[in-house]
Amino acid sequence: MKNLFILLAAITIAACNPVARAFKPKHIEKTKEEFFMRKLCINETTVITKTVHDSTIIKDSQIVIKYLDKRFNFYLDTVINGAHLHINNGSVGISYPEKVHTVYQTKTVTNTVRDKSLEGLLEKKLAFTDSVLSVTKVELAETHTKLTKARGYVFLLILLVIGYIAFRIYRFIKP
């Protein structure tokens, strides 16, 4: 008898275990919704920020001009303001060196990875709110139609009362 009592007590305690009941799927969904709505749990939204450095090198081409002129019968090799002048026994050459431009660009890219559970919960809540709103709009349209009919009936009743009173006054005044 004692063993039976202990066995029944253990079964009763196990059946009423709130932790075991909370891990059932329907209770997990309700608990998750409450946690997210009350903002009690940390959601898994992650923000990733990356900085990308990019450099572009632009080279200008070198311009070379050469021609023959017999008047220049000497040798000269010089640089004037970055341009190279070369004269050698009638051959004249001018060349501009390559110009190199380096363009540096820094881009910061921010990616946000949202928590799928929170998004699902918000989508459900939005769908429910939209359905309630559409039902409310339909009910409002029906109420407006009923109100319009009621106004028509009241207007008709007022006309009938005025007509009746006018008829009674006419019969009273008539000789």
Chimera marker file (.cmm) of the C-alpha trace (Angstrom):
<marker_set name="trace">
<marker id="1" x="0.000" y="0.000" z="0.000" r="1" g="1" b="0" radius="0.5"/>
<marker id="2" x="2.839" y="2.320" z="0.849" r="1" g="1" b="0" radius="0.5"/>
<marker id="3" x="4.497" y="1.677" z="-2.530" r="1" g="1" b="0" radius="0.5"/>
<marker id="4" x="1.211" y="2.369" z="-4.325" r="1" g="1" b="0" radius="0.5"/>
<marker id="5" x="0.865" y="5.689" z="-2.528" r="1" g="1" b="0" radius="0.5"/>
<marker id="6" x="4.436" y="6.703" z="-3.448" r="1" g="1" b="0" radius="0.5"/>
<marker id="7" x="3.832" y="5.666" z="-7.076" r="1" g="1" b="0" radius="0.5"/>
<marker id="8" x="0.613" y="7.691" z="-7.272" r="1" g="1" b="0" radius="0.5"/>
<marker id="9" x="2.310" y="10.726" z="-5.688" r="1" g="1" b="0" radius="0.5"/>
<marker id="10" x="5.186" y="10.514" z="-8.206" r="1" g="1" b="0" radius="0.5"/>
<marker id="11" x="2.775" y="10.265" z="-11.149" r="1" g="1" b="0" radius="0.5"/>
<marker id="12" x="0.760" y="13.223" z="-9.856" r="1" g="1" b="0" radius="0.5"/>
<marker id="13" x="3.865" y="15.367" z="-9.405" r="1" g="1" b="0" radius="0.5"/>
<marker id="14" x="5.178" y="14.413" z="-12.859" r="1" g="1" b="0" radius="0.5"/>
<marker id="15" x="1.803" y="15.154" z="-14.486" r="1" g="1" b="0" radius="0.5"/>
<marker id="16" x="1.674" y="18.634" z="-12.945" r="1" g="1" b="0" radius="0.5"/>
<marker id="17" x="5.270" y="19.493" z="-13.773" r="1" g="1" b="0" radius="0.5"/>
<marker id="18" x="5.112" y="23.040" z="-15.202" r="1" g="1" b="0" radius="0.5"/>
<marker id="19" x="8.464" y="22.671" z="-16.975" r="1" g="1" b="0" radius="0.5"/>
<marker id="20" x="7.306" y="19.593" z="-18.876" r="1" g="1" b="0" radius="0.5"/>
<marker id="21" x="4.050" y="21.328" z="-19.780" r="1" g="1" b="0" radius="0.5"/>
<marker id="22" x="5.862" y="24.473" z="-20.929" r="1" g="1" b="0" radius="0.5"/>
<marker id="23" x="7.910" y="22.523" z="-23.480" r="1" g="1" b="0" radius="0.5"/>
<marker id="24" x="4.858" y="21.390" z="-25.414" r="1" g="1" b="0" radius="0.5"/>
<marker id="25" x="4.725" y="23.052" z="-28.878" r="1" g="1" b="0" radius="0.5"/>
<marker id="26" x="1.546" y="25.057" z="-28.250" r="1" g="1" b="0" radius="0.5"/>
<marker id="27" x="2.934" y="26.440" z="-24.998" r="1" g="1" b="0" radius="0.5"/>
<marker id="28" x="6.301" y="27.213" z="-26.592" r="1" g="1" b="0" radius="0.5"/>
<marker id="29" x="4.611" y="29.387" z="-29.246" r="1" g="1" b="0" radius="0.5"/>
<marker id="30" x="2.599" y="31.294" z="-26.627" r="1" g="1" b="0" radius="0.5"/>
<marker id="31" x="5.646" y="31.736" z="-24.425" r="1" g="1" b="0" radius="0.5"/>
<marker id="32" x="7.768" y="32.914" z="-27.352" r="1" g="1" b="0" radius="0.5"/>
<marker id="33" x="5.133" y="35.469" z="-28.342" r="1" g="1" b="0" radius="0.5"/>
<marker id="34" x="4.923" y="36.809" z="-24.793" r="1" g="1" b="0" radius="0.5"/>
<marker id="35" x="8.692" y="37.038" z="-24.482" r="1" g="1" b="0" radius="0.5"/>
<marker id="36" x="9.025" y="38.949" z="-27.746" r="1" g="1" b="0" radius="0.5"/>
<marker id="37" x="6.092" y="41.265" z="-27.077" r="1" g="1" b="0" radius="0.5"/>
<marker id="38" x="7.356" y="42.138" z="-23.604" r="1" g="1" b="0" radius="0.5"/>
<marker id="39" x="10.941" y="42.361" z="-24.917" r="1" g="1" b="0" radius="0.5"/>
<marker id="40" x="12.171" y="39.992" z="-22.216" r="1" g="1" b="0" radius="0.5"/>
<marker id="41" x="14.505" y="37.953" z="-24.374" r="1" g="1" b="0" radius="0.5"/>
<marker id="42" x="17.414" y="39.015" z="-26.503" r="1" g="1" b="0" radius="0.5"/>
<marker id="43" x="16.552" y="38.732" z="-30.156" r="1" g="1" b="0" radius="0.5"/>
<marker id="44" x="19.115" y="37.562" z="-32.645" r="1" g="1" b="0" radius="0.5"/>
<marker id="45" x="19.218" y="40.679" z="-34.782" r="1" g="1" b="0" radius="0.5"/>
<marker id="46" x="22.805" y="41.228" z="-35.877" r="1" g="1" b="0" radius="0.5"/>
<marker id="47" x="24.296" y="44.310" z="-37.502" r="1" g="1" b="0" radius="0.5"/>
<marker id="48" x="27.458" y="43.691" z="-39.525" r="1" g="1" b="0" radius="0.5"/>
<marker id="49" x="29.489" y="46.729" z="-40.563" r="1" g="1" b="0" radius="0.5"/>
<marker id="50" x="32.337" y="46.348" z="-43.047" r="1" g="1" b="0" radius="0.5"/>
<marker id="51" x="34.676" y="49.059" z="-44.244" r="1" g="1" b="0" radius="0.5"/>
<marker id="52" x="36.103" y="48.509" z="-47.704" r="1" g="1" b="0" radius="0.5"/>
<marker id="53" x="39.101" y="50.488" z="-48.951" r="1" g="1" b="0" radius="0.5"/>
<marker id="54" x="39.474" y="50.733" z="-52.702" r="1" g="1" b="0" radius="0.5"/>
<marker id="55" x="42.155" y="52.462" z="-54.742" r="1" g="1" b="0" radius="0.5"/>
<marker id="56" x="42.105" y="53.143" z="-58.453" r="1" g="1" b="0" radius="0.5"/>
<marker id="57" x="45.219" y="54.091" z="-60.396" r="1" g="1" b="0" radius="0.5"/>
<marker id="58" x="44.669" y="56.229" z="-63.498" r="1" g="1" b="0" radius="0.5"/>
<marker id="59" x="47.629" y="56.628" z="-65.891" r="1" g="1" b="0" radius="0.5"/>
<marker id="60" x="47.764" y="59.278" z="-68.548" r="1" g="1" b="0" radius="0.5"/>
<marker id="61" x="49.538" y="58.318" z="-71.728" r="1" g="1" b="0" radius="0.5"/>
<marker id="62" x="52.899" y="59.772" z="-72.657" r="1" g="1" b="0" radius="0.5"/>
<marker id="63" x="52.878" y="62.248" z="-75.529" r="1" g="1" b="0" radius="0.5"/>
<marker id="64" x="55.944" y="62.203" z="-77.771" r="1" g="1" b="0" radius="0.5"/>
<marker id="65" x="56.479" y="64.728" z="-80.577" r="1" g="1" b="0" radius="0.5"/>
<marker id="66" x="59.450" y="64.281" z="-82.950" r="1" g="1" b="0" radius="0.5"/>
<marker id="67" x="60.377" y="66.104" z="-86.104" r="1" g="1" b="0" radius="0.5"/>
<marker id="68" x="63.459" y="66.914" z="-88.148" r="1" g="1" b="0" radius="0.5"/>
<marker id="69" x="64.724" y="70.442" z="-88.579" r="1" g="1" b="0" radius="0.5"/>
<marker id="70" x="68.191" y="71.024" z="-90.046" r="1" g="1" b="0" radius="0.5"/>
<marker id="71" x="68.468" y="74.455" z="-88.402" r="1" g="1" b="0" radius="0.5"/>
<marker id="72" x="69.112" y="72.840" z="-85.016" r="1" g="1" b="0" radius="0.5"/>
<marker id="73" x="72.555" y="71.331" z="-85.462" r="1" g="1" b="0" radius="0.5"/>
<marker id="74" x="73.541" y="70.861" z="-81.852" r="1" g="1" b="0" radius="0.5"/>
<marker id="75" x="72.845" y="68.603" z="-78.868" r="1" g="1" b="0" radius="0.5"/>
<marker id="76" x="70.468" y="69.596" z="-76.047" r="1" g="1" b="0" radius="0.5"/>
<marker id="77" x="68.772" y="67.400" z="-73.475" r="1" g="1" b="0" radius="0.5"/>
<marker id="78" x="66.725" y="69.190" z="-70.748" r="1" g="1" b="0" radius="0.5"/>
<marker id="79" x="63.502" y="69.075" z="-68.715" r="1" g="1" b="0" radius="0.5"/>
<marker id="80" x="61.235" y="72.114" z="-68.573" r="1" g="1" b="0" radius="0.5"/>
<marker id="81" x="58.174" y="71.978" z="-66.244" r="1" g="1" b="0" radius="0.5"/>
<marker id="82" x="57.997" y="68.198" z="-66.448" r="1" g="1" b="0" radius="0.5"/>
<marker id="83" x="58.382" y="68.098" z="-70.250" r="1" g="1" b="0" radius="0.5"/>
<marker id="84" x="61.523" y="66.459" z="-71.662" r="1" g="1" b="0" radius="0.5"/>
<marker id="85" x="63.137" y="68.382" z="-74.559" r="1" g="1" b="0" radius="0.5"/>
<marker id="86" x="65.696" y="66.502" z="-76.656" r="1" g="1" b="0" radius="0.5"/>
<marker id="87" x="67.561" y="68.074" z="-79.596" r="1" g="1" b="0" radius="0.5"/>
<marker id="88" x="70.256" y="66.067" z="-81.399" r="1" g="1" b="0" radius="0.5"/>
<marker id="89" x="71.669" y="67.224" z="-84.788" r="1" g="1" b="0" radius="0.5"/>
<marker id="90" x="68.363" y="68.351" z="-86.321" r="1" g="1" b="0" radius="0.5"/>
<marker id="91" x="66.107" y="65.836" z="-84.614" r="1" g="1" b="0" radius="0.5"/>
<marker id="92" x="63.785" y="67.563" z="-82.155" r="1" g="1" b="0" radius="0.5"/>
<marker id="93" x="61.727" y="65.528" z="-79.674" r="1" g="1" b="0" radius="0.5"/>
<marker id="94" x="59.403" y="66.583" z="-76.895" r="1" g="1" b="0" radius="0.5"/>
<marker id="95" x="57.847" y="64.099" z="-74.514" r="1" g="1" b="0" radius="0.5"/>
<marker id="96" x="55.494" y="64.485" z="-71.594" r="1" g="1" b="0" radius="0.5"/>
<marker id="97" x="55.865" y="61.909" z="-68.811" r="1" g="1" b="0" radius="0.5"/>
<marker id="98" x="53.025" y="59.711" z="-67.634" r="1" g="1" b="0" radius="0.5"/>
<marker id="99" x="50.767" y="61.282" z="-65.052" r="1" g="1" b="0" radius="0.5"/>
<marker id="100" x="49.590" y="58.836" z="-62.409" r="1" g="1" b="0" radius="0.5"/>
<marker id="101" x="46.488" y="59.648" z="-60.344" r="1" g="1" b="0" radius="0.5"/>
<marker id="102" x="45.491" y="57.438" z="-57.452" r="1" g="1" b="0" radius="0.5"/>
<marker id="103" x="41.896" y="57.724" z="-56.292" r="1" g="1" b="0" radius="0.5"/>
<marker id="104" x="41.158" y="56.334" z="-52.846" r="1" g="1" b="0" radius="0.5"/>
<marker id="105" x="37.597" y="55.401" z="-51.913" r="1" g="1" b="0" radius="0.5"/>
<marker id="106" x="36.356" y="54.175" z="-48.575" r="1" g="1" b="0" radius="0.5"/>
<marker id="107" x="32.930" y="52.509" z="-48.457" r="1" g="1" b="0" radius="0.5"/>
<marker id="108" x="31.173" y="51.430" z="-45.303" r="1" g="1" b="0" radius="0.5"/>
<marker id="109" x="28.594" y="48.686" z="-45.831" r="1" g="1" b="0" radius="0.5"/>
<marker id="110" x="26.094" y="47.887" z="-43.084" r="1" g="1" b="0" radius="0.5"/>
<marker id="111" x="24.108" y="44.651" z="-43.263" r="1" g="1" b="0" radius="0.5"/>
<marker id="112" x="21.346" y="43.841" z="-40.801" r="1" g="1" b="0" radius="0.5"/>
<marker id="113" x="20.442" y="40.220" z="-40.236" r="1" g="1" b="0" radius="0.5"/>
<marker id="114" x="17.043" y="40.035" z="-38.525" r="1" g="1" b="0" radius="0.5"/>
<marker id="115" x="15.771" y="37.429" z="-36.139" r="1" g="1" b="0" radius="0.5"/>
<marker id="116" x="13.438" y="35.106" z="-38.084" r="1" g="1" b="0" radius="0.5"/>
<marker id="117" x="11.312" y="34.257" z="-35.029" r="1" g="1" b="0" radius="0.5"/>
<marker id="118" x="10.629" y="37.918" z="-34.321" r="1" g="1" b="0" radius="0.5"/>
<marker id="119" x="9.823" y="38.557" z="-37.984" r="1" g="1" b="0" radius="0.5"/>
<marker id="120" x="7.392" y="35.625" z="-38.053" r="1" g="1" b="0" radius="0.5"/>
<marker id="121" x="5.668" y="36.883" z="-34.929" r="1" g="1" b="0" radius="0.5"/>
<marker id="122" x="5.379" y="40.395" z="-36.330" r="1" g="1" b="0" radius="0.5"/>
<marker id="123" x="3.999" y="39.050" z="-39.631" r="1" g="1" b="0" radius="0.5"/>
<marker id="124" x="1.346" y="37.053" z="-37.751" r="1" g="1" b="0" radius="0.5"/>
<marker id="125" x="0.398" y="40.105" z="-35.710" r="1" g="1" b="0" radius="0.5"/>
<marker id="126" x="0.219" y="42.263" z="-38.839" r="1" g="1" b="0" radius="0.5"/>
<marker id="127" x="-1.949" y="39.691" z="-40.662" r="1" g="1" b="0" radius="0.5"/>
<marker id="128" x="-4.297" y="39.511" z="-37.662" r="1" g="1" b="0" radius="0.5"/>
<marker id="129" x="-4.506" y="43.315" z="-37.473" r="1" g="1" b="0" radius="0.5"/>
<marker id="130" x="-5.223" y="43.525" z="-41.219" r="1" g="1" b="0" radius="0.5"/>
<marker id="131" x="-8.001" y="40.934" z="-40.940" r="1" g="1" b="0" radius="0.5"/>
<marker id="132" x="-9.561" y="42.785" z="-38.006" r="1" g="1" b="0" radius="0.5"/>
<marker id="133" x="-9.335" y="46.037" z="-39.960" r="1" g="1" b="0" radius="0.5"/>
<marker id="134" x="-11.010" y="44.540" z="-43.039" r="1" g="1" b="0" radius="0.5"/>
<marker id="135" x="-13.818" y="43.062" z="-40.904" r="1" g="1" b="0" radius="0.5"/>
<marker id="136" x="-14.285" y="46.434" z="-39.213" r="1" g="1" b="0" radius="0.5"/>
<marker id="137" x="-14.505" y="48.176" z="-42.594" r="1" g="1" b="0" radius="0.5"/>
<marker id="138" x="-17.200" y="45.746" z="-43.752" r="1" g="1" b="0" radius="0.5"/>
<marker id="139" x="-19.154" y="46.229" z="-40.527" r="1" g="1" b="0" radius="0.5"/>
<marker id="140" x="-18.839" y="50.007" z="-40.883" r="1" g="1" b="0" radius="0.5"/>
<marker id="141" x="-20.193" y="49.871" z="-44.449" r="1" g="1" b="0" radius="0.5"/>
<marker id="142" x="-23.150" y="47.720" z="-43.303" r="1" g="1" b="0" radius="0.5"/>
<marker id="143" x="-23.873" y="50.100" z="-40.410" r="1" g="1" b="0" radius="0.5"/>
<marker id="144" x="-23.733" y="53.080" z="-42.785" r="1" g="1" b="0" radius="0.5"/>
<marker id="145" x="-26.266" y="51.361" z="-45.090" r="1" g="1" b="0" radius="0.5"/>
<marker id="146" x="-28.589" y="50.634" z="-42.163" r="1" g="1" b="0" radius="0.5"/>
<marker id="147" x="-28.279" y="54.231" z="-40.935" r="1" g="1" b="0" radius="0.5"/>
<marker id="148" x="-29.136" y="55.580" z="-44.384" r="1" g="1" b="0" radius="0.5"/>
<marker id="149" x="-32.270" y="53.377" z="-44.516" r="1" g="1" b="0" radius="0.5"/>
<marker id="150" x="-33.264" y="54.474" z="-40.998" r="1" g="1" b="0" radius="0.5"/>
<marker id="151" x="-32.897" y="58.145" z="-41.979" r="1" g="1" b="0" radius="0.5"/>
<marker id="152" x="-35.131" y="57.526" z="-44.981" r="1" g="1" b="0" radius="0.5"/>
<marker id="153" x="-37.785" y="55.890" z="-42.789" r="1" g="1" b="0" radius="0.5"/>
<marker id="154" x="-37.652" y="58.747" z="-40.256" r="1" g="1" b="0" radius="0.5"/>
<marker id="155" x="-37.937" y="61.319" z="-43.058" r="1" g="1" b="0" radius="0.5"/>
<marker id="156" x="-40.917" y="59.450" z="-44.527" r="1" g="1" b="0" radius="0.5"/>
<marker id="157" x="-42.555" y="59.235" z="-41.087" r="1" g="1" b="0" radius="0.5"/>
<marker id="158" x="-42.082" y="62.986" z="-40.536" r="1" g="1" b="0" radius="0.5"/>
<marker id="159" x="-43.655" y="63.690" z="-43.937" r="1" g="1" b="0" radius="0.5"/>
<marker id="160" x="-46.618" y="61.461" z="-43.080" r="1" g="1" b="0" radius="0.5"/>
<marker id="161" x="-47.108" y="63.219" z="-39.716" r="1" g="1" b="0" radius="0.5"/>
<marker id="162" x="-46.917" y="66.651" z="-41.377" r="1" g="1" b="0" radius="0.5"/>
<marker id="163" x="-49.348" y="65.485" z="-44.047" r="1" g="1" b="0" radius="0.5"/>
<marker id="164" x="-51.768" y="64.134" z="-41.439" r="1" g="1" b="0" radius="0.5"/>
<marker id="165" x="-51.599" y="67.366" z="-39.426" r="1" g="1" b="0" radius="0.5"/>
<marker id="166" x="-52.128" y="69.428" z="-42.590" r="1" g="1" b="0" radius="0.5"/>
<marker id="167" x="-55.103" y="67.237" z="-43.544" r="1" g="1" b="0" radius="0.5"/>
<marker id="168" x="-56.658" y="67.604" z="-40.091" r="1" g="1" b="0" radius="0.5"/>
<marker id="169" x="-56.169" y="71.399" z="-40.167" r="1" g="1" b="0" radius="0.5"/>
<marker id="170" x="-57.689" y="71.517" z="-43.660" r="1" g="1" b="0" radius="0.5"/>
<marker id="171" x="-60.764" y="69.556" z="-42.529" r="1" g="1" b="0" radius="0.5"/>
<marker id="172" x="-61.115" y="71.723" z="-39.441" r="1" g="1" b="0" radius="0.5"/>
<marker id="173" x="-60.959" y="74.995" z="-41.426" r="1" g="1" b="0" radius="0.5"/>
<marker id="174" x="-63.130" y="73.783" z="-44.308" r="1" g="1" b="0" radius="0.5"/>
<marker id="175" x="-66.765" y="75.154" z="-44.024" r="1" g="1" b="0" radius="0.5"/>
<link id1="1" id2="2" r="1" g="1" b="0" radius="0.2"/>
<link id1="2" id2="3" r="1" g="1" b="0" radius="0.2"/>
<link id1="3" id2="4" r="1" g="1" b="0" radius="0.2"/>
<link id1="4" id2="5" r="1" g="1" b="0" radius="0.2"/>
<link id1="5" id2="6" r="1" g="1" b="0" radius="0.2"/>
<link id1="6" id2="7" r="1" g="1" b="0" radius="0.2"/>
<link id1="7" id2="8" r="1" g="1" b="0" radius="0.2"/>
<link id1="8" id2="9" r="1" g="1" b="0" radius="0.2"/>
<link id1="9" id2="10" r="1" g="1" b="0" radius="0.2"/>
<link id1="10" id2="11" r="1" g="1" b="0" radius="0.2"/>
<link id1="11" id2="12" r="1" g="1" b="0" radius="0.2"/>
<link id1="12" id2="13" r="1" g="1" b="0" radius="0.2"/>
<link id1="13" id2="14" r="1" g="1" b="0" radius="0.2"/>
<link id1="14" id2="15" r="1" g="1" b="0" radius="0.2"/>
<link id1="15" id2="16" r="1" g="1" b="0" radius="0.2"/>
<link id1="16" id2="17" r="1" g="1" b="0" radius="0.2"/>
<link id1="17" id2="18" r="1" g="1" b="0" radius="0.2"/>
<link id1="18" id2="19" r="1" g="1" b="0" radius="0.2"/>
<link id1="19" id2="20" r="1" g="1" b="0" radius="0.2"/>
<link id1="20" id2="21" r="1" g="1" b="0" radius="0.2"/>
<link id1="21" id2="22" r="1" g="1" b="0" radius="0.2"/>
<link id1="22" id2="23" r="1" g="1" b="0" radius="0.2"/>
<link id1="23" id2="24" r="1" g="1" b="0" radius="0.2"/>
<link id1="24" id2="25" r="1" g="1" b="0" radius="0.2"/>
<link id1="25" id2="26" r="1" g="1" b="0" radius="0.2"/>
<link id1="26" id2="27" r="1" g="1" b="0" radius="0.2"/>
<link id1="27" id2="28" r="1" g="1" b="0" radius="0.2"/>
<link id1="28" id2="29" r="1" g="1" b="0" radius="0.2"/>
<link id1="29" id2="30" r="1" g="1" b="0" radius="0.2"/>
<link id1="30" id2="31" r="1" g="1" b="0" radius="0.2"/>
<link id1="31" id2="32" r="1" g="1" b="0" radius="0.2"/>
<link id1="32" id2="33" r="1" g="1" b="0" radius="0.2"/>
<link id1="33" id2="34" r="1" g="1" b="0" radius="0.2"/>
<link id1="34" id2="35" r="1" g="1" b="0" radius="0.2"/>
<link id1="35" id2="36" r="1" g="1" b="0" radius="0.2"/>
<link id1="36" id2="37" r="1" g="1" b="0" radius="0.2"/>
<link id1="37" id2="38" r="1" g="1" b="0" radius="0.2"/>
<link id1="38" id2="39" r="1" g="1" b="0" radius="0.2"/>
<link id1="39" id2="40" r="1" g="1" b="0" radius="0.2"/>
<link id1="40" id2="41" r="1" g="1" b="0" radius="0.2"/>
<link id1="41" id2="42" r="1" g="1" b="0" radius="0.2"/>
<link id1="42" id2="43" r="1" g="1" b="0" radius="0.2"/>
<link id1="43" id2="44" r="1" g="1" b="0" radius="0.2"/>
<link id1="44" id2="45" r="1" g="1" b="0" radius="0.2"/>
<link id1="45" id2="46" r="1" g="1" b="0" radius="0.2"/>
<link id1="46" id2="47" r="1" g="1" b="0" radius="0.2"/>
<link id1="47" id2="48" r="1" g="1" b="0" radius="0.2"/>
<link id1="48" id2="49" r="1" g="1" b="0" radius="0.2"/>
<link id1="49" id2="50" r="1" g="1" b="0" radius="0.2"/>
<link id1="50" id2="51" r="1" g="1" b="0" radius="0.2"/>
<link id1="51" id2="52" r="1" g="1" b="0" radius="0.2"/>
<link id1="52" id2="53" r="1" g="1" b="0" radius="0.2"/>
<link id1="53" id2="54" r="1" g="1" b="0" radius="0.2"/>
<link id1="54" id2="55" r="1" g="1" b="0" radius="0.2"/>
<link id1="55" id2="56" r="1" g="1" b="0" radius="0.2"/>
<link id1="56" id2="57" r="1" g="1" b="0" radius="0.2"/>
<link id1="57" id2="58" r="1" g="1" b="0" radius="0.2"/>
<link id1="58" id2="59" r="1" g="1" b="0" radius="0.2"/>
<link id1="59" id2="60" r="1" g="1" b="0" radius="0.2"/>
<link id1="60" id2="61" r="1" g="1" b="0" radius="0.2"/>
<link id1="61" id2="62" r="1" g="1" b="0" radius="0.2"/>
<link id1="62" id2="63" r="1" g="1" b="0" radius="0.2"/>
<link id1="63" id2="64" r="1" g="1" b="0" radius="0.2"/>
<link id1="64" id2="65" r="1" g="1" b="0" radius="0.2"/>
<link id1="65" id2="66" r="1" g="1" b="0" radius="0.2"/>
<link id1="66" id2="67" r="1" g="1" b="0" radius="0.2"/>
<link id1="67" id2="68" r="1" g="1" b="0" radius="0.2"/>
<link id1="68" id2="69" r="1" g="1" b="0" radius="0.2"/>
<link id1="69" id2="70" r="1" g="1" b="0" radius="0.2"/>
<link id1="70" id2="71" r="1" g="1" b="0" radius="0.2"/>
<link id1="71" id2="72" r="1" g="1" b="0" radius="0.2"/>
<link id1="72" id2="73" r="1" g="1" b="0" radius="0.2"/>
<link id1="73" id2="74" r="1" g="1" b="0" radius="0.2"/>
<link id1="74" id2="75" r="1" g="1" b="0" radius="0.2"/>
<link id1="75" id2="76" r="1" g="1" b="0" radius="0.2"/>
<link id1="76" id2="77" r="1" g="1" b="0" radius="0.2"/>
<link id1="77" id2="78" r="1" g="1" b="0" radius="0.2"/>
<link id1="78" id2="79" r="1" g="1" b="0" radius="0.2"/>
<link id1="79" id2="80" r="1" g="1" b="0" radius="0.2"/>
<link id1="80" id2="81" r="1" g="1" b="0" radius="0.2"/>
<link id1="81" id2="82" r="1" g="1" b="0" radius="0.2"/>
<link id1="82" id2="83" r="1" g="1" b="0" radius="0.2"/>
<link id1="83" id2="84" r="1" g="1" b="0" radius="0.2"/>
<link id1="84" id2="85" r="1" g="1" b="0" radius="0.2"/>
<link id1="85" id2="86" r="1" g="1" b="0" radius="0.2"/>
<link id1="86" id2="87" r="1" g="1" b="0" radius="0.2"/>
<link id1="87" id2="88" r="1" g="1" b="0" radius="0.2"/>
<link id1="88" id2="89" r="1" g="1" b="0" radius="0.2"/>
<link id1="89" id2="90" r="1" g="1" b="0" radius="0.2"/>
<link id1="90" id2="91" r="1" g="1" b="0" radius="0.2"/>
<link id1="91" id2="92" r="1" g="1" b="0" radius="0.2"/>
<link id1="92" id2="93" r="1" g="1" b="0" radius="0.2"/>
<link id1="93" id2="94" r="1" g="1" b="0" radius="0.2"/>
<link id1="94" id2="95" r="1" g="1" b="0" radius="0.2"/>
<link id1="95" id2="96" r="1" g="1" b="0" radius="0.2"/>
<link id1="96" id2="97" r="1" g="1" b="0" radius="0.2"/>
<link id1="97" id2="98" r="1" g="1" b="0" radius="0.2"/>
<link id1="98" id2="99" r="1" g="1" b="0" radius="0.2"/>
<link id1="99" id2="100" r="1" g="1" b="0" radius="0.2"/>
<link id1="100" id2="101" r="1" g="1" b="0" radius="0.2"/>
<link id1="101" id2="102" r="1" g="1" b="0" radius="0.2"/>
<link id1="102" id2="103" r="1" g="1" b="0" radius="0.2"/>
<link id1="103" id2="104" r="1" g="1" b="0" radius="0.2"/>
<link id1="104" id2="105" r="1" g="1" b="0" radius="0.2"/>
<link id1="105" id2="106" r="1" g="1" b="0" radius="0.2"/>
<link id1="106" id2="107" r="1" g="1" b="0" radius="0.2"/>
<link id1="107" id2="108" r="1" g="1" b="0" radius="0.2"/>
<link id1="108" id2="109" r="1" g="1" b="0" radius="0.2"/>
<link id1="109" id2="110" r="1" g="1" b="0" radius="0.2"/>
<link id1="110" id2="111" r="1" g="1" b="0" radius="0.2"/>
<link id1="111" id2="112" r="1" g="1" b="0" radius="0.2"/>
<link id1="112" id2="113" r="1" g="1" b="0" radius="0.2"/>
<link id1="113" id2="114" r="1" g="1" b="0" radius="0.2"/>
<link id1="114" id2="115" r="1" g="1" b="0" radius="0.2"/>
<link id1="115" id2="116" r="1" g="1" b="0" radius="0.2"/>
<link id1="116" id2="117" r="1" g="1" b="0" radius="0.2"/>
<link id1="117" id2="118" r="1" g="1" b="0" radius="0.2"/>
<link id1="118" id2="119" r="1" g="1" b="0" radius="0.2"/>
<link id1="119" id2="120" r="1" g="1" b="0" radius="0.2"/>
<link id1="120" id2="121" r="1" g="1" b="0" radius="0.2"/>
<link id1="121" id2="122" r="1" g="1" b="0" radius="0.2"/>
<link id1="122" id2="123" r="1" g="1" b="0" radius="0.2"/>
<link id1="123" id2="124" r="1" g="1" b="0" radius="0.2"/>
<link id1="124" id2="125" r="1" g="1" b="0" radius="0.2"/>
<link id1="125" id2="126" r="1" g="1" b="0" radius="0.2"/>
<link id1="126" id2="127" r="1" g="1" b="0" radius="0.2"/>
<link id1="127" id2="128" r="1" g="1" b="0" radius="0.2"/>
<link id1="128" id2="129" r="1" g="1" b="0" radius="0.2"/>
<link id1="129" id2="130" r="1" g="1" b="0" radius="0.2"/>
<link id1="130" id2="131" r="1" g="1" b="0" radius="0.2"/>
<link id1="131" id2="132" r="1" g="1" b="0" radius="0.2"/>
<link id1="132" id2="133" r="1" g="1" b="0" radius="0.2"/>
<link id1="133" id2="134" r="1" g="1" b="0" radius="0.2"/>
<link id1="134" id2="135" r="1" g="1" b="0" radius="0.2"/>
<link id1="135" id2="136" r="1" g="1" b="0" radius="0.2"/>
<link id1="136" id2="137" r="1" g="1" b="0" radius="0.2"/>
<link id1="137" id2="138" r="1" g="1" b="0" radius="0.2"/>
<link id1="138" id2="139" r="1" g="1" b="0" radius="0.2"/>
<link id1="139" id2="140" r="1" g="1" b="0" radius="0.2"/>
<link id1="140" id2="141" r="1" g="1" b="0" radius="0.2"/>
<link id1="141" id2="142" r="1" g="1" b="0" radius="0.2"/>
<link id1="142" id2="143" r="1" g="1" b="0" radius="0.2"/>
<link id1="143" id2="144" r="1" g="1" b="0" radius="0.2"/>
<link id1="144" id2="145" r="1" g="1" b="0" radius="0.2"/>
<link id1="145" id2="146" r="1" g="1" b="0" radius="0.2"/>
<link id1="146" id2="147" r="1" g="1" b="0" radius="0.2"/>
<link id1="147" id2="148" r="1" g="1" b="0" radius="0.2"/>
<link id1="148" id2="149" r="1" g="1" b="0" radius="0.2"/>
<link id1="149" id2="150" r="1" g="1" b="0" radius="0.2"/>
<link id1="150" id2="151" r="1" g="1" b="0" radius="0.2"/>
<link id1="151" id2="152" r="1" g="1" b="0" radius="0.2"/>
<link id1="152" id2="153" r="1" g="1" b="0" radius="0.2"/>
<link id1="153" id2="154" r="1" g="1" b="0" radius="0.2"/>
<link id1="154" id2="155" r="1" g="1" b="0" radius="0.2"/>
<link id1="155" id2="156" r="1" g="1" b="0" radius="0.2"/>
<link id1="156" id2="157" r="1" g="1" b="0" radius="0.2"/>
<link id1="157" id2="158" r="1" g="1" b="0" radius="0.2"/>
<link id1="158" id2="159" r="1" g="1" b="0" radius="0.2"/>
<link id1="159" id2="160" r="1" g="1" b="0" radius="0.2"/>
<link id1="160" id2="161" r="1" g="1" b="0" radius="0.2"/>
<link id1="161" id2="162" r="1" g="1" b="0" radius="0.2"/>
<link id1="162" id2="163" r="1" g="1" b="0" radius="0.2"/>
<link id1="163" id2="164" r="1" g="1" b="0" radius="0.2"/>
<link id1="164" id2="165" r="1" g="1" b="0" radius="0.2"/>
<link id1="165" id2="166" r="1" g="1" b="0" radius="0.2"/>
<link id1="166" id2="167" r="1" g="1" b="0" radius="0.2"/>
<link id1="167" id2="168" r="1" g="1" b="0" radius="0.2"/>
<link id1="168" id2="169" r="1" g="1" b="0" radius="0.2"/>
<link id1="169" id2="170" r="1" g="1" b="0" radius="0.2"/>
<link id1="170" id2="171" r="1" g="1" b="0" radius="0.2"/>
<link id1="171" id2="172" r="1" g="1" b="0" radius="0.2"/>
<link id1="172" id2="173" r="1" g="1" b="0" radius="0.2"/>
<link id1="173" id2="174" r="1" g="1" b="0" radius="0.2"/>
<link id1="174" id2="175" r="1" g="1" b="0" radius="0.2"/>
</marker_set>
